[in-house]
Amino acid sequence: MSGAAAGLGLLAALIPAACIASQGQPELLRAFDRAALEWQSSSPEGRPAAARAASNAFLRLPAGPERRARLMAGARATLASGRPELAHRLAMEVEERAQPPALAEVRLRALAQLGRLPAFAAALASVAPRTPAAAHAALQQEEAKLLPLAAAALRGSDRAAGRAVFEAIAALAPFQSYRLANLGLCLRQIGDLEAAERAYELGRRRAPEDLELWNDYGLLLRATGRRNEAIAAFRQSVALDLARDESRRATGPGITNLMHMEALAPGDQGADPVPTATASLVKRPDATMLRRLTVDVLLDRLARR
C-alpha cells in the first residue's frame, strides 16, 4: 500500500466517507483534511507540531455539518497538541449522553491533564457504564497523571474522588499488582481497613511472588496490631527478595521493616535480620533509614553485653 493510500485509510477512520474532500469543498475544510492526514502519518518526532497544525486548522473551520463531522478528529488533534482546555470544550460540544467513545476519551483525558480530579471522577462514573473502552483508554493513558492527583485528594476534601480513581485504575486489564498495592494504601489512608485487607488478599492471590505487595501487607498488619502476622509478611517479602537474581537481590523494602521491628523488640523477630540488612546496605549504601536502624540495633546489642 502506498503512503498516500495508507494516509487516506487513517483519515477515513476519523472522518465519514461522505465528508472526504470533493469538488467545491471550501479551502478551510481542505486545509484541515490535509493537516489531519499529515498528523496521522507524521513521525513520532513530528507529531506534536503536526497535531498543533491540525488543531489550528480545525479551529478555523466555520460552524456547520462539515465541521461537526470532523469534530472527533479536531478534538483529538487539539488534545495531542497540548491544549487540554480547548480539547475539553470541543468534546463538550456534543451532549454528554451522545458522546461517541473517542470524544468521551478526549473529555476524560483533558480533565486528567487539567488536574480536575473531582470532575474527572464524576465524568468517569458517567462514561464507564456507557463506553467502557473510552474509560479504560483514558485511565491507561493518564495513569501517571492521575495517581499523584488521587493521592493528593486523599489528603484533602476530595477523598471520594481519590478513592474512585484508585479503584478504577486497580481494575484495569491486564492485571498489575502495583495498582492493587496503591489501592490498598489508599484504603489504609482513609481508614477503610477491611477493604484494604481485601485488596491485599486479592493481590497476594493473583501475584503471590510480588515482594512489594507482601511488604505493604505487612505494614497494614503492623498498623492494626497483628504483630506476628506482620513479621511473617515482612519475612516473606525478604525471602522473595533474596530469591531474585544477583543484580536485584537484597534491594527490597521488607528488610527495613524487619529491622524497625528488631529495634523496637530486640531478639523477637525469629531469625536475625542483621546479616540481610548488611548485605542490603552493600547494594544500597544510600538507604539512610536502613543504615540508621542497623546501627541502632548493633549499638543496642553492644550495650546489652
Secondary structure as GFF3:
##gff-version 3
##sequence-region A 1 305
A	DSSP	alpha_helix	3	14	.	.	.	ID=ss1
A	DSSP	three_ten_helix	17	19	.	.	.	ID=ss2
A	DSSP	alpha_helix	27	41	.	.	.	ID=ss3
A	DSSP	alpha_helix	47	59	.	.	.	ID=ss4
A	DSSP	alpha_helix	65	69	.	.	.	ID=ss5
A	DSSP	alpha_helix	71	80	.	.	.	ID=ss6
A	DSSP	alpha_helix	84	91	.	.	.	ID=ss7
A	DSSP	three_ten_helix	96	98	.	.	.	ID=ss8
A	DSSP	alpha_helix	101	113	.	.	.	ID=ss9
A	DSSP	alpha_helix	117	130	.	.	.	ID=ss10
A	DSSP	alpha_helix	132	141	.	.	.	ID=ss11
A	DSSP	alpha_helix	143	154	.	.	.	ID=ss12
A	DSSP	alpha_helix	159	170	.	.	.	ID=ss13
A	DSSP	alpha_helix	177	189	.	.	.	ID=ss14
A	DSSP	alpha_helix	193	206	.	.	.	ID=ss15
A	DSSP	alpha_helix	211	223	.	.	.	ID=ss16
A	DSSP	alpha_helix	227	242	.	.	.	ID=ss17
A	DSSP	alpha_helix	254	264	.	.	.	ID=ss18
A	DSSP	alpha_helix	274	283	.	.	.	ID=ss19
A	DSSP	alpha_helix	288	303	.	.	.	ID=ss20
###
